[in-house]
Every structure is written in C-alpha cells, then in structure tokens.
Amino acid sequence: QVRLVESGGGLVRPGESLRLSCAFSGLPVDRFAGGWFRQAPGKEREAVACISADDEEGPFYEKSLEGRFTVSRDMAENTMYLQMSSLKSEDTGIYYCAARSGQLCSMKEELYDSWGQGTQVTVSS
C-alpha cells in the first residue's frame, strides 16, 4: 500500500501562489492515479483536481479552479504537486492528496484507496 505525505501548506495573502507536495512512499507515483481534494471550514470535502497514472487523459480540474490550479507529477521525486496561483480567501481549507489503484483519475473521493493527512492552506490579508 502506498503512503502519502502532504507538505507545503501555510498562510498566504490573496493573489499569492503556493505549491503543495504529496510524497508517495512504498510504490512509484506513476502506478497510481492521483487526486487533490480540499475541505473548507464548515463545508464538505470537494474535489480539486486529478491526474491519471499514464497521462493519457486529463488532468481534470474542478471547473471554478481551472486556470489557477495545476496538478503535476515528478517521477524522480516520486511526488505529486498542486500549484495554486491567484489564491483567494475562499481557497482556504485543508488540502488532501489521494491515490487510487489503476490508471484513470476520478473526481469522486470514494474511489480513492489511500489518503494523506492533509495540509492547511489559509488565504488571508
């Protein structure tokens, strides 16, 4: 089973950028489809983006985030990333990375097998 560890969260001002990392340990990152999810205070967890294992489809993004967020992988580092730009206060929340066996990415959290512990992102002036 793969173990996921997120990092890179923090406090930023509106308009700034942040890059989250999700380190895969145990198995290579390119054997899994990966996803990013977030949970804002008082709200349910929602999908942010996903990337397929073989890059044959996607990546896919939540519509309102497309153009500001970018998901990627570094095979050498065995890490998945979420680059976030032009951050807004409504982007505040706990961000989770997830992995699912198989090739295809999904925006449905119930299809993911492994989850990281989450990293806090706060966007505030």
DSSP file with accessible surface (Angstrom, degrees, kcal/mol):
  #  RESIDUE AA STRUCTURE BP1 BP2  ACC     N-H-->O    O-->H-N    N-H-->O    O-->H-N    TCO  KAPPA ALPHA  PHI   PSI    X-CA   Y-CA   Z-CA
    1    1 A Q              0   0  193      0, 0.0     2,-0.3     0, 0.0   113,-0.0   0.000 360.0 360.0 360.0 144.1    0.0    0.0    0.0
    2    2 A V        -     0   0    6     24,-0.1     2,-0.4    97,-0.0    24,-0.2  -0.589 360.0-147.3 -87.1 143.4    1.2    3.5   -0.8
    3    3 A R  E     -A   25   0A 164     22,-2.7    22,-2.3    -2,-0.3     2,-0.4  -0.940  12.1-157.1-109.9 135.8    1.7    6.1    1.9
    4    4 A L  E     -A   24   0A   7     -2,-0.4     2,-0.4   111,-0.4   113,-0.4  -0.931  10.2-174.9-118.3 135.7    1.1    9.7    1.2
    5    5 A V  E     -A   23   0A  48     18,-1.7    18,-2.7    -2,-0.4     2,-0.2  -0.968  11.0-156.2-132.0 116.9    2.6   12.7    3.0
    6    6 A E  E     +A   22   0A   5     -2,-0.4     2,-0.3    16,-0.2    16,-0.2  -0.579  19.2 162.0 -88.0 154.6    1.5   16.3    2.1
    7    7 A S  E     +A   21   0A  62     14,-2.0    14,-2.9    -2,-0.2   112,-0.1  -0.954  38.3  72.0-156.7 168.6    3.5   19.4    2.7
    8    8 A G        +     0   0   36     -2,-0.3    11,-0.2     1,-0.3    14,-0.0   0.360  59.4 133.9 105.0  -4.8    3.7   23.0    1.6
    9    9 A G        +     0   0   29     12,-0.1     2,-0.3    86,-0.1    -1,-0.3  -0.195  22.8 121.7 -70.8 170.2    0.6   24.5    3.2
   10   10 A G  E     -e  121   0B  30    110,-0.8   112,-2.8   109,-0.1     2,-0.5  -0.988  60.3 -52.3 166.2-168.1    0.7   27.8    5.0
   11   11 A L  E     +e  122   0B 127     -2,-0.3     2,-0.3   110,-0.2   112,-0.2  -0.884  54.4 165.1-103.0 123.8   -0.6   31.3    5.3
   12   12 A V  E     -e  123   0B  13    110,-2.8   112,-2.6    -2,-0.5     3,-0.1  -0.913  34.0-111.4-132.8 163.2   -0.6   33.4    2.2
   13   13 A R    >   -     0   0  144     -2,-0.3     3,-2.2   110,-0.2    74,-0.2  -0.583  49.4 -81.3 -90.2 156.8   -2.2   36.7    1.1
   14   14 A P  T 3  S+     0   0   67      0, 0.0    74,-0.2     0, 0.0    -1,-0.1  -0.277 118.5  27.1 -54.8 137.5   -4.8   36.9   -1.6
   15   15 A G  T 3  S+     0   0   51     72,-3.2    71,-0.6     1,-0.3    73,-0.1   0.200  97.6 114.3  93.0 -15.2   -3.3   36.9   -5.0
   16   16 A E    <   -     0   0   87     -3,-2.2    71,-2.4    71,-0.2    -1,-0.3  -0.249  59.8-122.5 -83.2 174.9   -0.2   34.9   -3.9
   17   17 A S        -     0   0   63     68,-0.2     2,-0.3    69,-0.2    68,-0.2  -0.793  21.9-176.4-117.9 161.9    0.8   31.4   -5.0
   18   18 A L  E     - B   0  84A  30     66,-2.5    66,-3.2    -2,-0.3     2,-0.5  -0.980  14.0-148.2-154.6 143.4    1.5   28.2   -3.2
   19   19 A R  E     - B   0  83A 129     -2,-0.3     2,-0.3   -11,-0.2    64,-0.2  -0.976  11.9-158.5-119.5 123.5    2.7   24.8   -4.2
   20   20 A L  E     - B   0  82A   0     62,-2.8    62,-2.3    -2,-0.5     2,-0.4  -0.743   7.7-154.1 -95.6 145.1    1.6   21.7   -2.3
   21   21 A S  E     -AB   7  81A  23    -14,-2.9   -14,-2.0    -2,-0.3     2,-0.4  -0.909  10.0-166.4-118.5 148.8    3.6   18.5   -2.4
   22   22 A a  E     -AB   6  80A   0     58,-2.4    58,-2.6    -2,-0.4     2,-0.4  -0.909  14.0-155.7-134.5 103.0    2.4   14.9   -1.9
   23   23 A A  E     -AB   5  79A  42    -18,-2.7   -18,-1.7    -2,-0.4     2,-0.5  -0.688   5.5-149.8 -85.4 128.3    5.2   12.4   -1.5
   24   24 A F  E     -A    4   0A  10     54,-2.8     2,-0.4    -2,-0.4   -20,-0.2  -0.828  16.9-178.3 -94.1 132.6    4.5    8.8   -2.4
   25   25 A S  E     +A    3   0A  49    -22,-2.3   -22,-2.7    -2,-0.5    53,-0.0  -0.987  60.1  28.6-130.8 143.6    6.3    6.1   -0.5
   26   26 A G  S    S+     0   0   68     -2,-0.4   -24,-0.1   -24,-0.2    -1,-0.1  -0.166 119.3  32.8 107.0 -40.2    6.1    2.4   -0.9
   27   27 A L  S    S-     0   0   48    -24,-0.2   -24,-0.1    51,-0.1     5,-0.1  -0.989  95.0 -84.9-147.4 155.2    5.2    2.4   -4.6
   28   28 A P    >   -     0   0   53      0, 0.0     3,-1.7     0, 0.0     4,-0.2  -0.286  32.0-129.5 -65.5 143.0    6.0    4.5   -7.6
   29   29 A V  G >  S+     0   0    1      1,-0.3     3,-1.3    46,-0.2    46,-0.1   0.789 104.0  63.8 -63.7 -26.7    3.8    7.5   -8.2
   30   30 A D  G 3  S+     0   0   73      1,-0.3    -1,-0.3    45,-0.1    45,-0.0   0.455  89.3  68.2 -83.7   5.7    3.2    6.6  -11.8
   31   31 A R  G <  S+     0   0  146     -3,-1.7    71,-0.7     2,-0.0     2,-0.4   0.455  99.7  58.4 -93.7  -1.3    1.4    3.4  -10.8
   32   32 A F  E <  S-Fg 101 102B  15     -3,-1.3     2,-0.4    -4,-0.2    69,-0.2  -0.952  77.9-126.2-129.1 146.7   -1.5    5.4   -9.4
   33   33 A A  E     -F  100   0B   0     67,-2.0    67,-2.3    69,-0.6     2,-0.3  -0.721  38.9-148.8 -79.9 140.7   -4.0    7.9  -10.4
   34   34 A G  E     -FH  99  51B   2     17,-2.5    17,-2.8    -2,-0.4     2,-0.3  -0.867  16.1-172.6-118.5 150.9   -3.7   10.9   -8.1
   35   35 A G  E     -FH  98  50B   0     63,-2.6    63,-2.3    -2,-0.3     2,-0.4  -0.962  14.9-147.7-138.6 154.5   -6.2   13.4   -6.8
   36   36 A W  E     +FH  97  49B   0     13,-3.0    12,-3.0    -2,-0.3    13,-1.6  -0.989  22.0 174.9-118.6 135.8   -6.3   16.5   -4.7
   37   37 A F  E     -FH  96  47B   2     59,-2.9    59,-3.0    -2,-0.4     2,-0.3  -0.893   9.3-160.6-132.1 161.5   -9.3   17.4   -2.5
   38   38 A R  E     -FH  95  46B  16      8,-2.6     8,-3.2    -2,-0.3     2,-0.4  -0.988   9.4-154.2-144.9 155.8  -10.0   20.1   -0.1
   39   39 A Q  E     -F   94   0B  74     55,-2.2    55,-2.4    -2,-0.3     6,-0.2  -0.960  12.6-156.4-133.4 113.8  -12.3   20.9    2.8
   40   40 A A    >   -     0   0   20      4,-0.5     3,-2.3    -2,-0.4    53,-0.2  -0.499  44.2 -76.4 -81.1 156.9  -13.2   24.4    3.7
   41   41 A P  T 3  S+     0   0  103      0, 0.0    -1,-0.1     0, 0.0     3,-0.1  -0.291 118.2   4.2 -55.4 127.5  -14.3   25.2    7.3
   42   42 A G  T 3  S+     0   0   93      1,-0.2     2,-0.3    -3,-0.1    -2,-0.0   0.543 114.9  99.3  76.9   6.2  -17.9   24.1    7.8
   43   43 A K  S <  S-     0   0  147     -3,-2.3    -1,-0.2     1,-0.0     2,-0.1  -0.808  75.9 -99.7-123.3 164.6  -18.1   22.5    4.3
   44   44 A E        -     0   0  172     -2,-0.3    -4,-0.5     1,-0.1     2,-0.1  -0.422  49.6 -90.5 -77.2 157.5  -17.9   19.1    2.8
   45   45 A R        -     0   0   66     -6,-0.2     2,-0.3    -2,-0.1    -6,-0.2  -0.432  49.4-167.1 -67.1 140.9  -14.7   17.9    1.2
   46   46 A E  E     -H   38   0B  78     -8,-3.2    -8,-2.6    -2,-0.1     2,-0.2  -0.920  23.4-101.9-132.0 156.3  -14.6   18.6   -2.5
   47   47 A A  E     +H   37   0B  17     -2,-0.3   -10,-0.3   -10,-0.2     3,-0.1  -0.511  31.3 174.9 -76.5 143.3  -12.5   17.6   -5.5
   48   48 A V  E     -     0   0B   0    -12,-3.0    14,-2.5     1,-0.4     2,-0.3   0.743  60.0 -29.2-110.6 -52.4   -9.9   19.9   -6.7
   49   49 A A  E     -HI  36  61B   1    -13,-1.6   -13,-3.0    12,-0.2    -1,-0.4  -0.985  48.6-157.4-163.0 160.3   -8.0   18.0   -9.5
   50   50 A b  E     -HI  35  60B   1     10,-2.2    10,-2.0    -2,-0.3     2,-0.4  -0.989   2.3-160.0-146.4 157.0   -6.9   14.6  -10.6
   51   51 A I  E     -H   34   0B   8    -17,-2.8   -17,-2.5    -2,-0.3    55,-0.1  -1.000  21.5-125.2-138.1 133.3   -4.2   13.2  -12.8
   52   52 A S        -     0   0    0      5,-0.8     3,-0.4    -2,-0.4    52,-0.2  -0.362  21.5-119.0 -77.1 161.5   -4.2    9.8  -14.5
   53   53 A A  S    S+     0   0    5     50,-2.5   -21,-0.1     1,-0.2    51,-0.1   0.860 112.0  33.8 -68.3 -34.6   -1.3    7.3  -14.0
   54   54 A D  S    S-     0   0   58     49,-0.5    -1,-0.2   -23,-0.1    50,-0.1   0.361 100.5-125.5-107.7   6.0   -0.4    7.2  -17.6
   55   55 A D  S    S+     0   0   95     -3,-0.4    -2,-0.1    48,-0.2    49,-0.0   0.650  73.4 125.8  60.8  16.6   -1.2   10.8  -18.6
   56   56 A E  S    S+     0   0  165     47,-0.1     2,-0.3     1,-0.1    -1,-0.1   0.689  75.0  26.8 -80.2 -16.0   -3.4    9.5  -21.4
   57   57 A E  S    S-     0   0   66      3,-0.0    -5,-0.8     0, 0.0    -2,-0.2  -0.980 100.7 -44.7-140.7 156.1   -6.3   11.6  -20.2
   58   58 A G        -     0   0   39     -2,-0.3     2,-0.2     1,-0.2    -7,-0.1  -0.243  19.2-137.9  71.7-161.2   -6.7   14.7  -18.2
   59   59 A P        -     0   0   50      0, 0.0     2,-0.3     0, 0.0    -1,-0.2   0.491  45.7-157.8 -71.1 165.3   -5.6   16.1  -15.9
   60   60 A F  E     -I   50   0B  91    -10,-2.0   -10,-2.2    -2,-0.2     2,-0.3  -0.881   9.2-167.3-117.5 149.3   -9.0   17.3  -14.8
   61   61 A Y  E     -I   49   0B  37     -2,-0.3   -12,-0.2   -12,-0.2     2,-0.2  -0.948  35.6 -95.5-133.3 152.4  -10.0   20.2  -12.5
   62   62 A E    >>  -     0   0   60    -14,-2.5     3,-2.1    -2,-0.3     4,-0.9  -0.500  48.7-118.5 -60.6 134.8  -13.0   21.5  -10.7
   63   63 A K  G >4 S+     0   0  165      1,-0.3     3,-0.8     2,-0.2    -1,-0.1   0.846 109.6  52.3 -53.5 -43.4  -14.4   24.0  -13.1
   64   64 A S  G 34 S+     0   0   81      1,-0.2    -1,-0.3     3,-0.0    -2,-0.1   0.674 111.7  48.3 -71.2 -13.2  -14.1   27.1  -11.0
   65   65 A L  G X> S+     0   0    1     -3,-2.1     3,-2.2   -17,-0.1     4,-1.7   0.559  79.0 120.1-102.6 -11.6  -10.4   26.3  -10.3
   66   66 A E  B << S+c   69   0A 107     -4,-0.9     4,-0.1    -3,-0.8   -17,-0.0  -0.305  77.6  24.0 -59.2 133.3   -9.3   25.7  -13.9
   67   67 A G  T 34 S+     0   0   74      2,-0.6    -1,-0.3     1,-0.0     3,-0.1   0.079 121.0  57.6  97.7 -23.6   -6.6   28.1  -14.9
   68   68 A R  T <4 S+     0   0   32     -3,-2.2    17,-1.9     1,-0.2     2,-0.4   0.699 101.4  53.4-106.0 -29.4   -5.4   28.8  -11.4
   69   69 A F  E  <  -cD  66  84A   2     -4,-1.7    -2,-0.6    15,-0.2     2,-0.4  -0.883  60.3-172.6-112.7 143.1   -4.5   25.4  -10.2
   70   70 A T  E     - D   0  83A  74     13,-2.4    13,-3.2    -2,-0.4     2,-0.4  -0.991   7.9-157.4-136.6 127.6   -2.2   22.9  -11.9
   71   71 A V  E     + D   0  82A   6     -2,-0.4     2,-0.3    11,-0.2    11,-0.2  -0.822  25.0 156.4-102.4 141.1   -1.6   19.3  -10.9
   72   72 A S  E     - D   0  81A  49      9,-1.7     9,-2.9    -2,-0.4     2,-0.3  -0.940  28.3-134.9-152.8 172.3    1.6   17.5  -11.9
   73   73 A R  E     - D   0  80A  36     -2,-0.3     2,-0.5     7,-0.2     7,-0.2  -0.979   1.2-155.1-134.7 149.2    4.0   14.7  -11.0
   74   74 A D  E  >> - D   0  79A  60      5,-2.8     5,-1.9    -2,-0.3     4,-0.9  -0.958   6.6-167.6-122.4 108.6    7.7   14.3  -10.7
   75   75 A M  T  45S+     0   0   87     -2,-0.5     3,-0.4     1,-0.2   -46,-0.2   0.882  87.4  54.2 -65.0 -37.9    8.7   10.7  -11.2
   76   76 A A  T  45S+     0   0   93      1,-0.2    -1,-0.2     2,-0.1    -2,-0.0   0.879 116.7  37.4 -64.6 -37.3   12.3   11.2  -10.0
   77   77 A E  T  45S-     0   0  122      2,-0.2    -1,-0.2    -3,-0.1    -2,-0.2   0.538 102.0-134.4 -89.2  -7.6   11.0   12.7   -6.7
   78   78 A N  T  <5 +     0   0   41     -4,-0.9   -54,-2.8    -3,-0.4     2,-0.4   0.912  63.7 129.0  52.4  46.7    8.0   10.2   -6.6
   79   79 A T  E   < -BD  23  74A  12     -5,-1.9    -5,-2.8   -56,-0.2     2,-0.4  -0.974  53.3-147.4-137.1 143.4    5.9   13.2   -5.7
   80   80 A M  E     -BD  22  73A   1    -58,-2.6   -58,-2.4    -2,-0.4     2,-0.3  -0.874  23.2-158.9-106.6 145.5    2.6   14.8   -6.9
   81   81 A Y  E     -BD  21  72A  23     -9,-2.9    -9,-1.7    -2,-0.4     2,-0.4  -0.877  18.3-157.9-124.9 156.1    2.2   18.5   -6.8
   82   82 A L  E     -BD  20  71A   0    -62,-2.3   -62,-2.8    -2,-0.3     2,-0.6  -0.936  14.2-162.0-131.1 107.5   -0.6   21.1   -6.8
   83   83 A Q  E     -BD  19  70A  74    -13,-3.2   -13,-2.4    -2,-0.4     2,-0.5  -0.829  10.1-169.8 -89.1 123.5    0.5   24.5   -7.9
   84   84 A M  E     +BD  18  69A   0    -66,-3.2   -66,-2.5    -2,-0.6     2,-0.3  -0.960   6.7 177.5-119.1 129.6   -2.0   27.2   -6.9
   85   85 A S        +     0   0   36    -17,-1.9   -68,-0.2    -2,-0.5   -69,-0.2  -0.835  58.9  23.9-127.8 166.2   -1.9   30.7   -8.1
   86   86 A S  S    S-     0   0   67    -71,-0.6    -1,-0.2    -2,-0.3   -69,-0.2   0.902  84.7-158.3  46.5  49.9   -4.0   33.9   -7.6
   87   87 A L        -     0   0    2    -71,-2.4   -72,-3.2   -74,-0.2     2,-0.3  -0.232   9.5-159.7 -64.6 146.7   -5.2   32.5   -4.4
   88   88 A K    >   -     0   0   93    -74,-0.2     3,-2.2    -3,-0.1     4,-0.2  -0.821  32.9-107.4-122.2 162.6   -8.5   33.7   -2.9
   89   89 A S  G >  S+     0   0   71      1,-0.3     3,-1.8    -2,-0.3    34,-0.4   0.853 118.1  62.6 -60.1 -32.2   -9.9   33.7    0.6
   90   90 A E  G 3  S+     0   0  116      1,-0.3    -1,-0.3   -50,-0.0   -50,-0.0   0.561  89.0  70.2 -73.0  -5.0  -12.3   31.0   -0.5
   91   91 A D  G <  S+     0   0    0     -3,-2.2    -1,-0.3    32,-0.1    -2,-0.2   0.507  73.3 119.4 -83.5  -4.8   -9.4   28.7   -1.3
   92   92 A T    <   +     0   0   29     -3,-1.8     2,-0.3    -4,-0.2    30,-0.2  -0.372  41.7  87.3 -62.0 136.8   -8.8   28.4    2.5
   93   93 A G  E    S- J   0 121B   1     28,-2.6    28,-3.0   -53,-0.2     2,-0.5  -0.949  80.3 -59.0 162.4-177.6   -9.1   24.9    3.8
   94   94 A I  E     -FJ  39 120B  55    -55,-2.4   -55,-2.2    -2,-0.3     2,-0.5  -0.856  48.6-150.5 -94.8 128.1   -7.4   21.6    4.4
   95   95 A Y  E     -FJ  38 119B   0     24,-3.0    24,-2.0    -2,-0.5     2,-0.4  -0.864  12.9-170.2-105.1 131.5   -5.9   20.1    1.3
   96   96 A Y  E     -F   37   0B  36    -59,-3.0   -59,-2.9    -2,-0.5     2,-0.3  -0.934  11.4-150.5-119.9 140.6   -5.6   16.3    0.9
   97   97 A a  E     -F   36   0B   0     -2,-0.4    19,-2.4   -61,-0.2     2,-0.3  -0.795  19.6-174.5-103.5 155.1   -3.9   14.2   -1.7
   98   98 A A  E     -FK  35 115B   0    -63,-2.3   -63,-2.6    -2,-0.3     2,-0.4  -0.976  12.6-152.8-146.7 156.5   -5.2   10.8   -2.6
   99   99 A A  E     -FK  34 114B   1     15,-2.3    15,-2.1    -2,-0.3    14,-1.6  -0.978   6.2-167.4-133.7 144.4   -4.2    7.8   -4.7
  100  100 A R  E     -F   33   0B  52    -67,-2.3   -67,-2.0    -2,-0.4    12,-0.1  -0.992  28.5-110.6-132.1 142.9   -6.2    5.1   -6.4
  101  101 A S  E    S+F   32   0B  76     -2,-0.4   -69,-0.1   -69,-0.2     3,-0.1  -0.373  81.8  40.0 -65.5 146.2   -5.1    1.9   -8.0
  102  102 A G  B    S-g   32   0B  38    -71,-0.7   -69,-0.6     1,-0.1    -2,-0.2  -0.384  93.8 -79.9 102.1 178.2   -5.4    1.8  -11.7
  103  103 A Q  S    S+     0   0   88    -71,-0.1   -50,-2.5    -2,-0.1   -49,-0.5   0.794  91.6  85.9 -91.3 -32.4   -4.8    4.3  -14.5
  104  104 A L        -     0   0   97    -52,-0.2   -71,-0.2    -3,-0.1     2,-0.1  -0.555  64.9-138.7 -87.9 134.9   -7.8    6.5  -14.6
  105  105 A b        -     0   0   12     -2,-0.3     2,-0.3   -55,-0.1   -53,-0.1  -0.423  21.0-167.2 -81.3 161.5   -8.2    9.6  -12.4
  106  106 A S        -     0   0   17    -72,-0.1   -55,-0.1   -55,-0.1   -57,-0.1  -0.995  30.4-146.1-148.3 147.7  -11.5   10.4  -10.8
  107  107 A M  S    S+     0   0   62     -2,-0.3     2,-0.7   -60,-0.1   -60,-0.2   0.257  77.4  99.3 -94.7  10.7  -13.1   13.4   -9.1
  108  108 A K    >   -     0   0  124      1,-0.1     3,-1.7   -62,-0.1     4,-0.2  -0.868  61.8-157.3-101.7 116.1  -15.0   11.0   -6.8
  109  109 A E  G >  S+     0   0   62     -2,-0.7     3,-1.9     1,-0.3    -1,-0.1   0.800  86.7  69.1 -66.1 -26.6  -13.3   10.6   -3.4
  110  110 A E  G 3  S+     0   0  142      1,-0.3    -1,-0.3     3,-0.0    -2,-0.0   0.671  92.3  61.7 -67.8 -13.1  -14.9    7.3   -2.7
  111  111 A L  G <  S+     0   0   71     -3,-1.7     2,-0.4   -11,-0.0    -1,-0.3   0.489  84.2  97.4 -89.3  -1.6  -12.8    5.7   -5.5
  112  112 A Y    <   -     0   0   14     -3,-1.9   -12,-0.2    -4,-0.2     3,-0.1  -0.709  51.3-168.8 -95.9 139.2   -9.5    6.6   -3.8
  113  113 A D        +     0   0   92    -14,-1.6     2,-0.4    -2,-0.4   -13,-0.2   0.772  69.3  39.3 -93.7 -34.2   -7.7    4.0   -1.7
  114  114 A S  E     -K   99   0B   9    -15,-2.1   -15,-2.3  -111,-0.0     2,-0.3  -0.967  62.8-171.8-127.9 143.8   -5.0    5.9    0.1
  115  115 A W  E     -K   98   0B  74     -2,-0.4  -111,-0.4   -17,-0.2   -17,-0.2  -0.957  17.8-130.8-134.1 146.9   -5.1    9.4    1.6
  116  116 A G        -     0   0   10    -19,-2.4  -111,-0.2    -2,-0.3     3,-0.1  -0.319  34.8-105.2 -82.9 178.1   -2.6   11.8    3.1
  117  117 A Q        -     0   0  114   -113,-0.4   -21,-0.1     1,-0.2  -112,-0.1   0.616  61.4-113.4 -83.9 -13.2   -3.1   13.5    6.4
  118  118 A G        -     0   0   12    -21,-0.1     2,-0.4     1,-0.0   -22,-0.2   0.093  18.8-127.5  96.1 150.1   -3.9   16.9    4.9
  119  119 A T  E     - J   0  95B  23    -24,-2.0   -24,-3.0  -112,-0.1     2,-0.4  -1.000  22.8-120.0-136.9 136.5   -2.2   20.2    4.9
  120  120 A Q  E     - J   0  94B  87     -2,-0.4  -110,-0.8   -26,-0.2     2,-0.5  -0.607  24.0-171.9 -81.7 130.6   -3.7   23.6    6.0
  121  121 A V  E     -eJ  10  93B   0    -28,-3.0   -28,-2.6    -2,-0.4     2,-0.5  -0.990   4.2-176.3-119.0 124.6   -3.9   26.4    3.4
  122  122 A T  E     -e   11   0B  46   -112,-2.8  -110,-2.8    -2,-0.5     2,-0.6  -0.989   8.2-168.2-124.5 123.7   -5.0   29.8    4.7
  123  123 A V  E     +e   12   0B   4     -2,-0.5     2,-0.3   -34,-0.4  -110,-0.2  -0.945  31.6 136.9-112.7 111.5   -5.5   32.7    2.4
  124  124 A S              0   0   64   -112,-2.6    -2,-0.1    -2,-0.6   -36,-0.0  -0.994 360.0 360.0-156.0 145.6   -5.9   36.0    4.3
  125  125 A S              0   0  118     -2,-0.3  -112,-0.1  -112,-0.2    -1,-0.1   0.472 360.0 360.0 -89.6 360.0   -4.8   39.5    4.3
